[in-house]
Amino acid sequence: PRTMYLLSLDPIRDGYTPDKAQVLFEKLPEMFKSVGGVSSVAFADQPPFSAEFEPTPMAAEDSSQSSKVLQSVVEETVGARYFATLGETLLAGREFDESDQRAQTSAAKALPAIVNERAGHKLFGAGNVLGKRVRDDKQSYEVVGVVRDMKDVEGLSQSIMYVPLTQRDFARPPAGGIAILVRSEAGTDLLRSIGNEVSVVDPRLNIFYAQRLDEYLDRSRSALEFSVQTYGAIGLFGLALAAIGLAGVTAYGVAQRRREIAIRTALGATKLHVLRLVLREGAALVMSGTLFGFLGAIALAKIVSALANMFVDALSIGMTDPRLLAGAPLLLAAVALLACYVPARKAAKIDPLRALRQE
C-alpha cells in the first residue's frame, strides 16, 4: 500500500551556507530513494493541501488588453516531481524538473508555472492556457502545465498557480523549513529509516514535523472541526441568551397588561384569543428582527466571507446554499417564537377575577 510521509528541514538554521544547502537538497532525493520502498521525493515551501496561503494579485500578459486586469490567485511554491509524488497526473503540459529548481529569479525572464483548472479559467478564460504568461508584482511566469483542482485541508478548492522552488527558496527557507514529501510503496513505517539517512549526511541537521501525510491532514481537520464546534457553541449560547431575553421582555409586557387581559377574558375572550394576542405582538418583533438581521448579514457577508467560507465549506455547504440562507433565519425565528409562547401560554391561563381583585 502507498504511504506518504512529510518532514521538514532547514539547513540554513543548522549552520549551512546557501550554496551548501542547495547541494544538500539536490542530493536528498537519491539518498531517500536508497531506503527500501521509497519511490519518489519532492519539496515544497509548505505541506501539501495547506490552507495558509494568501491570494496574490496577478494579471495575464495579453497584448490585446490596454490595461491589466488583476485576479486574486493563490501562489504555491513546489519542487520537481511534486505532483507525481502526490500521485496526481497533469491534465496538460509538464511537471517541474531539477533544471527549474536551479533557475535564478529574474524580472526579465519568465519562470515556468503550473495552474489548476480554476486558476487557468480565471486568468485566461476558456481554451488552451499552455504557453500563456501571467505576472505578479515581481516576476513573470509562463504556464507549462495544468493540474486538476484539489481541495485543501479546509475543504476549499481555490485558484492556485504553482511556481517552482528556486535557489532563492533553498537559500532562505520559510519559517517551518522546506517541506519534504516522500512517497513509499512499502507497507512498513519508514520515518526512522529516513531520519537515519539524514543523520548519516550530517548529525547537526534537525528534522521537523516528521509524520505521515494522513496524520498531518487528520490533525489539521481536527483543528478546523474544533474551531467550528467552538464557534457553534458560542452561537448557541448567544441564541439561548437572546431567547431568554425575549421571553423576559414578553413576560414583562404580559405583566403590564394583566388588567387588560383579565378584562378581555371577563368579556368573553377565550384562551386561544389571548394566546393569539400575545403571540402576534411577539411575532412582530421576531419578524422585524429577523428581517433586519438577514439584511445585515448580507451586507457583512463580503467582509467576513473568507472566515465564513472556511467553515461552511468544511461542512460541505456554500455561502449561497438555500439550506443556509433559509434555515438560519427560520431557526432563529422558531426559537424566538418559542420564547414568546411560554409567557403567552401563562397569560392565557390568567384568572380574570383574581387579576382584577389584585388590581
C-alpha positions as CSV (number, residue, x, y, z in Angstrom):
1,P,0.0,0.0,0.0
2,R,1.2,3.5,-0.8
3,T,2.2,5.7,2.2
4,M,3.1,9.4,2.1
5,Y,5.5,10.9,4.6
6,L,6.0,14.5,5.5
7,L,9.0,16.2,7.2
8,S,10.8,19.5,7.1
9,L,14.5,20.6,7.0
10,D,16.1,24.0,7.4
11,P,19.8,23.6,6.8
12,I,20.4,27.4,7.0
13,R,19.2,27.3,10.6
14,D,21.6,24.5,11.2
15,G,24.6,26.5,10.0
16,Y,24.7,25.7,6.3
17,T,25.6,28.3,3.7
18,P,23.0,28.9,0.9
19,D,25.3,27.1,-1.7
20,K,25.8,24.1,0.7
21,A,22.1,24.0,1.4
22,Q,21.3,23.9,-2.4
23,V,23.8,20.9,-2.8
24,L,22.2,19.1,0.1
25,F,18.6,19.4,-1.3
26,E,19.9,18.2,-4.7
27,K,21.3,15.0,-3.0
28,L,18.4,14.2,-0.7
29,P,16.0,12.6,-3.2
30,E,18.6,9.9,-4.3
31,M,19.6,9.4,-0.6
32,F,15.9,8.8,0.4
33,K,15.4,6.5,-2.5
34,S,18.1,4.3,-1.2
35,V,15.7,3.5,1.7
36,G,13.8,0.4,0.7
37,G,10.3,1.2,-0.6
38,V,10.8,4.9,-1.3
39,S,9.7,5.6,-4.9
40,S,9.5,9.4,-5.1
41,V,10.6,12.6,-3.2
42,A,9.5,16.2,-3.7
43,F,10.0,19.6,-2.0
44,A,7.6,22.5,-1.3
45,D,7.6,25.6,0.9
46,Q,4.5,24.4,2.8
47,P,2.9,21.0,3.5
48,P,0.6,19.7,0.7
49,F,-3.1,20.9,0.9
50,S,-2.1,23.6,3.3
51,A,-4.6,26.4,3.8
52,E,-2.0,29.0,4.9
53,F,-1.6,30.8,1.6
54,E,-2.8,34.3,0.9
55,P,-4.1,35.2,-2.6
56,T,-1.7,37.2,-4.8
57,P,-2.9,39.8,-7.3
58,M,-1.9,38.6,-10.8
59,A,-2.6,39.7,-14.4
60,A,-2.4,37.8,-17.6
61,E,0.1,39.3,-20.0
62,D,-2.1,39.8,-23.0
63,S,-1.1,42.4,-25.5
64,S,-4.7,42.7,-26.7
65,Q,-5.6,44.4,-23.4
66,S,-4.7,48.0,-22.9
67,S,-4.9,47.7,-19.1
68,K,-4.1,44.7,-17.0
69,V,-7.0,43.0,-15.1
70,L,-5.8,41.8,-11.7
71,Q,-7.1,38.5,-10.4
72,S,-6.5,37.0,-7.0
73,V,-4.7,33.7,-7.3
74,V,-3.0,31.6,-4.5
75,E,0.7,31.1,-5.3
76,E,2.2,27.8,-4.0
77,T,5.9,27.1,-4.4
78,V,6.7,23.4,-5.1
79,G,9.7,21.4,-6.4
80,A,10.4,18.9,-9.1
81,R,8.1,15.8,-9.4
82,Y,5.7,17.3,-6.8
83,F,2.5,16.1,-8.5
84,A,4.0,12.7,-9.4
85,T,4.9,12.2,-5.7
86,L,1.3,13.1,-4.7
87,G,0.1,10.6,-7.3
88,E,-1.5,13.4,-9.5
89,T,-1.3,13.3,-13.3
90,L,-1.2,16.6,-15.1
91,L,-4.1,17.3,-17.4
92,A,-1.8,19.0,-19.9
93,G,1.8,20.0,-20.2
94,R,4.7,19.0,-18.0
95,E,5.9,19.0,-14.4
96,F,8.8,20.9,-12.9
97,D,12.2,19.3,-13.1
98,E,15.6,19.8,-11.5
99,S,16.6,22.4,-14.0
100,D,13.6,24.6,-12.8
101,Q,14.9,24.3,-9.3
102,R,18.3,25.7,-10.3
103,A,16.7,28.7,-12.1
104,Q,17.6,32.2,-10.9
105,T,14.6,34.5,-10.4
106,S,14.7,37.5,-12.7
107,A,12.2,40.1,-13.6
108,A,13.3,39.9,-17.2
109,K,13.0,36.1,-17.6
110,A,9.7,34.2,-17.2
111,L,9.8,31.2,-14.8
112,P,7.6,28.1,-15.6
113,A,4.3,27.8,-13.7
114,I,1.6,25.2,-13.4
115,V,-2.0,26.3,-12.9
116,N,-5.1,24.4,-11.7
117,E,-8.2,24.4,-13.8
118,R,-9.9,27.1,-11.8
119,A,-6.9,29.5,-12.0
120,G,-6.4,28.8,-15.7
121,H,-10.1,29.8,-16.4
122,K,-9.9,32.8,-14.1
123,L,-6.7,34.2,-15.6
124,F,-7.2,33.3,-19.3
125,G,-10.8,32.2,-19.8
126,A,-11.7,29.1,-21.7
127,G,-9.3,27.3,-24.1
128,N,-5.7,26.2,-24.1
129,V,-3.6,28.0,-21.5
130,L,-0.2,26.4,-22.2
131,G,2.4,28.9,-23.2
132,K,0.4,31.9,-21.9
133,R,2.0,34.3,-19.5
134,V,1.0,35.8,-16.2
135,R,2.7,38.3,-13.9
136,D,2.7,39.2,-10.2
137,D,4.3,42.3,-8.8
138,K,7.8,40.8,-9.0
139,Q,8.0,38.0,-11.6
140,S,6.7,36.9,-14.9
141,Y,5.6,33.2,-15.4
142,E,4.9,31.0,-18.4
143,V,2.3,28.3,-18.0
144,V,3.8,24.9,-18.8
145,G,1.2,22.6,-17.2
146,V,-2.4,22.3,-15.9
147,V,-3.5,20.1,-13.0
148,R,-6.9,19.4,-11.7
149,D,-8.5,21.4,-8.8
150,M,-7.7,19.9,-5.4
151,K,-9.3,20.8,-2.1
152,D,-7.1,21.9,0.9
153,V,-7.5,20.7,4.5
154,E,-10.3,23.2,5.0
155,G,-12.3,21.8,2.1
156,L,-11.7,24.8,-0.2
157,S,-10.9,24.5,-3.8
158,Q,-9.1,27.7,-4.7
159,S,-7.5,29.2,-7.8
160,I,-3.9,28.1,-7.5
161,M,-0.7,28.8,-9.5
162,Y,2.2,26.5,-8.6
163,V,5.6,28.1,-9.1
164,P,9.0,26.3,-8.9
165,L,11.3,26.3,-5.9
166,T,14.4,28.1,-6.9
167,Q,17.9,28.8,-5.4
168,R,16.4,31.7,-3.5
169,D,14.0,29.5,-1.7
170,F,16.6,27.0,-0.8
171,A,18.9,29.8,0.5
172,R,16.1,31.4,2.5
173,P,13.7,28.6,3.6
174,P,10.3,29.6,5.2
175,A,9.9,29.6,9.0
176,G,9.0,26.0,9.1
177,G,11.8,24.9,6.8
178,I,11.5,23.2,3.4
179,A,8.7,20.6,3.4
180,I,9.8,17.2,2.1
181,L,7.2,14.8,0.7
182,V,8.3,11.2,0.5
183,R,6.2,8.5,-1.3
184,S,6.7,4.9,-0.3
185,E,5.2,1.8,-1.8
186,A,6.2,-0.3,1.2
187,G,3.7,-1.0,4.0
188,T,6.2,-0.5,6.8
189,D,6.9,2.7,8.6
190,L,10.0,4.3,7.1
191,L,10.2,7.5,9.2
192,R,13.0,6.1,11.3
193,S,15.0,5.0,8.2
194,I,14.5,8.4,6.6
195,G,15.7,10.1,9.7
196,N,18.8,7.8,9.8
197,E,19.7,8.8,6.2
198,V,19.6,12.5,7.3
199,S,21.8,11.8,10.3
200,V,24.3,10.0,8.1
201,V,24.7,13.1,6.0
202,D,25.1,15.5,8.9
203,P,24.1,14.8,12.6
204,R,23.6,18.5,13.1
205,L,20.6,18.6,10.8
206,N,17.3,18.8,12.7
207,I,14.1,17.2,11.2
208,F,10.9,19.0,11.9
209,Y,7.3,17.7,11.8
210,A,8.2,14.1,10.8
211,Q,4.8,12.3,10.3
212,R,2.7,10.5,7.8
213,L,0.8,12.8,5.5
214,D,-2.6,11.4,6.5
215,E,-1.7,12.1,10.2
216,Y,-1.0,15.7,9.3
217,L,-4.2,16.1,7.4
218,D,-6.2,14.5,10.2
219,R,-4.7,16.9,12.8
220,S,-5.4,19.9,10.5
221,R,-9.0,18.8,10.0
222,S,-9.4,18.2,13.8
223,A,-8.2,21.7,14.5
224,L,-10.8,23.1,12.0
225,E,-13.6,20.9,13.5
226,F,-12.7,22.2,16.9
227,S,-12.9,25.8,15.7
228,V,-16.3,25.0,14.1
229,Q,-17.6,23.4,17.3
230,T,-16.3,26.3,19.4
231,Y,-17.9,29.0,17.2
232,G,-21.1,26.8,17.1
233,A,-21.2,26.6,20.9
234,I,-20.7,30.4,21.2
235,G,-23.5,30.9,18.6
236,L,-25.9,28.5,20.6
237,F,-25.0,30.4,23.8
238,G,-25.9,33.7,22.2
239,L,-29.1,32.2,20.8
240,A,-30.1,31.0,24.2
241,L,-29.4,34.4,25.8
242,A,-31.5,36.1,23.1
243,A,-34.3,33.6,23.7
244,I,-34.2,34.2,27.4
245,G,-34.1,38.0,26.9
246,L,-37.1,37.9,24.5
247,A,-39.1,35.6,26.9
248,G,-38.3,38.1,29.7
249,V,-39.5,41.1,27.6
250,T,-42.7,39.3,26.6
251,A,-43.3,38.2,30.2
252,Y,-42.9,41.8,31.3
253,G,-45.3,43.0,28.7
254,V,-47.9,40.4,29.8
255,A,-47.5,41.5,33.4
256,Q,-48.0,45.1,32.4
257,R,-51.2,44.2,30.5
258,R,-52.5,41.8,33.2
259,R,-55.6,44.0,33.8
260,E,-56.3,44.3,30.1
261,I,-56.1,40.6,29.6
262,A,-58.3,40.0,32.6
263,I,-61.0,42.3,31.2
264,R,-60.8,40.7,27.8
265,T,-61.2,37.3,29.4
266,A,-64.1,38.5,31.5
267,L,-65.8,39.9,28.4
268,G,-65.6,36.5,26.7
269,A,-62.2,36.3,25.1
270,T,-61.1,32.6,25.0
271,K,-57.6,31.3,25.9
272,L,-56.9,30.9,22.3
273,H,-57.7,34.6,21.6
274,V,-55.4,35.7,24.5
275,L,-52.6,33.4,23.2
276,R,-53.0,34.8,19.7
277,L,-52.9,38.4,21.0
278,V,-49.6,37.9,22.9
279,L,-48.0,35.8,20.2
280,R,-49.0,38.3,17.5
281,E,-47.1,41.1,19.2
282,G,-44.1,38.8,19.9
283,A,-44.1,37.6,16.3
284,A,-44.0,41.2,15.0
285,L,-40.8,41.7,17.0
286,V,-39.4,38.4,15.8
287,M,-40.1,39.1,12.1
288,S,-38.7,42.6,12.1
289,G,-35.6,41.4,13.9
290,T,-35.2,38.5,11.5
291,L,-35.6,40.8,8.5
292,F,-33.1,43.4,9.7
293,G,-30.7,40.7,10.8
294,F,-30.9,38.9,7.4
295,L,-30.2,42.2,5.6
296,G,-27.3,43.0,7.9
297,A,-25.9,39.5,7.4
298,I,-25.9,40.0,3.6
299,A,-24.2,43.4,4.0
300,L,-21.5,41.9,6.1
301,A,-21.1,38.8,4.0
302,K,-18.3,40.2,1.9
303,I,-16.3,41.4,4.9
304,V,-16.4,38.0,6.7
305,S,-16.5,35.9,3.5
306,A,-13.0,34.3,4.0
307,L,-13.8,33.1,7.5
308,A,-17.3,32.1,6.7
309,N,-16.4,30.2,3.6
310,M,-13.8,28.3,5.6
311,F,-16.4,27.0,8.0
312,V,-19.3,26.4,5.6
313,D,-17.1,24.6,3.0
314,A,-15.7,22.4,5.8
315,L,-19.3,21.4,6.4
316,S,-19.9,20.8,2.7
317,I,-22.3,23.7,2.1
318,G,-21.8,27.0,0.4
319,M,-22.5,30.6,1.4
320,T,-25.4,30.8,-1.0
321,D,-26.8,27.3,-0.2
322,P,-30.6,27.6,0.2
323,R,-30.4,25.4,3.3
324,L,-28.2,28.0,5.0
325,L,-30.0,31.1,3.7
326,A,-33.4,29.8,4.7
327,G,-32.5,27.5,7.6
328,A,-30.7,30.1,9.7
329,P,-33.5,32.7,9.8
330,L,-36.1,30.0,10.3
331,L,-34.2,28.5,13.2
332,L,-33.8,31.9,14.9
333,A,-37.5,32.8,14.3
334,A,-38.6,29.4,15.7
335,V,-36.6,29.8,18.8
336,A,-37.8,33.3,19.3
337,L,-41.5,32.3,18.9
338,L,-41.0,29.5,21.3
339,A,-39.6,32.0,23.8
340,C,-42.7,34.1,23.3
341,Y,-45.0,31.1,23.6
342,V,-44.1,30.4,27.3
343,P,-45.3,33.8,28.7
344,A,-48.2,33.8,26.2
345,R,-49.5,30.5,27.5
346,K,-49.2,31.7,31.0
347,A,-51.2,34.8,30.1
348,A,-54.0,32.6,28.6
349,K,-54.4,31.0,32.0
350,I,-54.9,34.2,33.9
351,D,-58.0,34.1,36.2
352,P,-59.8,37.3,35.5
353,L,-61.5,37.6,38.9
354,R,-58.2,37.1,40.8
355,A,-56.3,39.5,38.4
356,L,-59.0,42.3,38.8
357,R,-59.1,41.8,42.6
358,Q,-55.3,42.2,42.8
359,E,-55.5,45.3,40.6
